[in-house]
Amino acid sequence: MQCHLGGQIVETLQDGSTAVWGTVTDWASPDLVAFTWHPGQPVAEATRVEVSFVASDTGTEVTLRHSAWSSRPDGERARGGYDRGWDLVLAQFTAAGAR
C-alpha cells in the first residue's frame, strides 16, 4: 500500500505482474485509513473499507468497517464472504502484533 491519500493498494504476483486492488481515500495516521476495495473487480464495483486504531489499556483496538456493497451486482453474497474473511485477516494481524 502506498501510505498516503490517493495511494494505491497493489497486488504483485510472483511473475512480477501487478493489479490495483484499491485507492486510499482517507489517511489520518496513526488513527485512520480508508480505501476503495475492488480486488479482481472493476473499479466501478469498488466497495469502501475503513480501519480505525484507538489506544486501549491492553494495546490497540482496531475497528474495520466494510461498506458500499450496493456498488457490486453480487454485493449481498460478497458481503457474506468478506464478513468471514476479514475475521481471518484481523486474526493474522493480532497474531503478528503479539510476536
C-alpha positions as CSV (number, residue, x, y, z in Angstrom):
1,M,0.0,0.0,0.0
2,Q,1.2,3.5,-0.8
3,C,0.6,5.1,2.6
4,H,-0.8,8.5,1.6
5,L,-4.1,10.0,0.3
6,G,-4.5,8.8,-3.3
7,G,-2.0,5.9,-2.8
8,Q,-2.8,2.6,-4.4
9,I,-3.1,-0.8,-2.9
10,V,-1.3,-3.1,-5.4
11,E,-1.0,-6.9,-5.6
12,T,2.2,-8.1,-7.0
13,L,2.3,-11.7,-8.2
14,Q,5.4,-14.0,-8.3
15,D,5.8,-13.3,-12.1
16,G,6.0,-9.6,-11.4
17,S,2.6,-8.7,-12.8
18,T,0.5,-6.3,-10.7
19,A,-3.1,-5.4,-10.2
20,V,-4.6,-2.4,-8.4
21,W,-6.9,-3.5,-5.6
22,G,-7.9,-0.1,-4.3
23,T,-7.1,3.5,-3.6
24,V,-6.5,5.3,-0.3
25,T,-9.4,7.8,0.2
26,D,-8.7,8.9,3.8
27,W,-5.3,8.9,5.6
28,A,-5.1,10.2,9.2
29,S,-2.1,8.3,10.5
30,P,-1.9,6.8,13.1
31,D,-5.7,6.9,13.7
32,L,-7.5,6.0,10.4
33,V,-7.1,4.7,6.9
34,A,-9.9,4.2,4.4
35,F,-9.8,3.0,0.9
36,T,-11.7,1.7,-2.1
37,W,-11.6,-2.1,-2.4
38,H,-12.0,-4.0,-5.7
39,P,-9.6,-7.0,-5.9
40,G,-10.3,-8.7,-9.2
41,Q,-13.3,-6.5,-9.8
42,P,-13.9,-3.4,-12.0
43,V,-13.1,-0.1,-10.3
44,A,-16.8,0.8,-10.7
45,E,-17.7,-2.0,-8.4
46,A,-15.4,-0.9,-5.6
47,T,-16.6,-1.1,-2.0
48,R,-15.2,1.0,0.9
49,V,-13.1,-0.2,3.8
50,E,-12.3,2.0,6.8
51,V,-9.9,0.9,9.5
52,S,-9.5,2.9,12.7
53,F,-7.0,2.4,15.5
54,V,-7.6,3.5,19.1
55,A,-5.2,3.0,22.1
56,S,-6.7,0.9,24.8
57,D,-5.5,-0.4,28.2
58,T,-4.4,-3.6,26.6
59,G,-2.9,-2.3,23.3
60,T,-4.8,-1.0,20.3
61,E,-8.4,-1.5,19.4
62,V,-8.8,-2.0,15.7
63,T,-12.2,-1.4,14.0
64,L,-12.8,-2.4,10.4
65,R,-15.9,-1.2,8.6
66,H,-16.6,-2.5,5.1
67,S,-19.4,-0.7,3.2
68,A,-20.8,0.3,-0.2
69,W,-21.9,-3.2,-1.1
70,S,-24.6,-1.8,-3.4
71,S,-21.8,-0.9,-5.9
72,R,-21.4,-4.7,-6.7
73,P,-24.1,-6.7,-8.5
74,D,-23.2,-9.6,-6.2
75,G,-23.0,-7.3,-3.1
76,E,-25.1,-9.4,-0.7
77,R,-23.3,-12.6,-1.5
78,A,-19.8,-10.9,-1.5
79,R,-20.5,-9.3,1.9
80,G,-21.1,-12.7,3.5
81,G,-17.7,-13.9,2.3
82,Y,-15.9,-10.8,3.5
83,D,-17.6,-10.9,6.9
84,R,-15.8,-14.2,7.5
85,G,-12.7,-13.3,5.5
86,W,-11.9,-10.1,7.5
87,D,-12.1,-12.0,10.7
88,L,-9.2,-14.2,9.4
89,V,-7.2,-11.2,8.2
90,L,-7.6,-9.4,11.6
91,A,-6.6,-12.6,13.4
92,Q,-3.4,-12.6,11.4
93,F,-2.6,-9.0,12.4
94,T,-3.4,-9.8,16.0
95,A,-1.0,-12.8,16.0
96,A,1.7,-10.7,14.3
97,G,1.4,-8.0,16.9
98,A,1.7,-10.5,19.7
99,R,5.1,-11.8,18.4
